């Protein structure tokens, strides 16, 4: 049996039995040669080796051994409290982050539309128009209906006349009289369902109602303008 390795439970039981013996087998009511509380604290914090003479005294003095066990118990409690506090702090931080994350959409929904304007999609079909240079008087094809746009932040989907090239386009909404630009944007033109289509975001919210010119320019070419009505 002596050669058999003790289990962790058996080893703990043996230590507890030895400790109970030391707690009562070496009475020292006068506390002769006792090293003092600071030394016991150093032993509990493992800053003083047990083979030190003061450490060996503890194994032969029931009062010192009892005080040492009390110090060790206090240290374990303090460590447990520190771990619990750190865990609680982490949990609180996680809960707060989760609360903020879940509240963000609600806050955004409560912001007035004037601060977070809604983008409106508007189709502009220019396939029936005869484009003119911006320096020429505006003309339209007889059977072409002038596109009507709402005032606001618009996502324009512009279908260009046949033969228009793909690529980057500059876009301006201009005054109908002097051709001065009132708002400008850029958009990429791609062929969609066999039609060259430009998509661009334009803000017309500050332009009064009325008839204007929608001017477009592909790099390397001049401006081409088309009539448009804001309402």
ZIKAPE-V434869 format. One line per field, one symbol per residue. ss: DSSP state (H for helix, E for strand, C for the rest). phi: phi as a letter, one per 30 degrees, with the letter a starting at -180 (. if undefined). psi: psi as a letter, one per 40 degrees, with the letter a starting at -180 (. if undefined). A space follows every 10 residues. Layout:
ss->???
phi->???
psi->???
This chain:
ss->CCCCCCCHHH HHHHHHHHHH HHHHHCCCCC CCCCCCHHHH HHHHCCCCCC CCHHHHHHCC CHHHHHHHHH HHHHHHHHHH HHHHHHHHHH HHHHHHHHHH HHHHHHHHHH CCCCCCCCCE EEEEECCCCC CEECCCCCCC CCCCCCEEEC CCEEEEEEEC CCCCCCEEEE EEEEECCCCC EEEEEEEEEE EECCEEEEEE EEECCCCCCE EEEEEEEECC CCCEEEEEEE C
phi->.ddddddedd dddddddddd dddbdbdbdd hdhddjdddd dddddicbdd ddeddddddb bddddddddd dddddddddd dddddddddd dddddddddd dddedddddd deddccdddc dbdbccdccc dbdddcddbb decdcddccd dldccdcccd dejdddkdbc bbccddccid dcababaccb dbhibdbccb cbccdccddk cbcccbbcej bddbbbdacc b
psi->ddeihiiddd dddddddddd dddeegigde fheheidddd ddddefehid eiddddddee hddddddddd dddddddddd dddddddddd dddddddddd ddddddddde hidddgihhh hhhhhedeih iiieeiihii idehhhihii hahighghhi iheiiiahii hihihddefh hdiiiiihhi hhfehhhhhi hhhedehiia hahhhihihe iiihiiiihh .
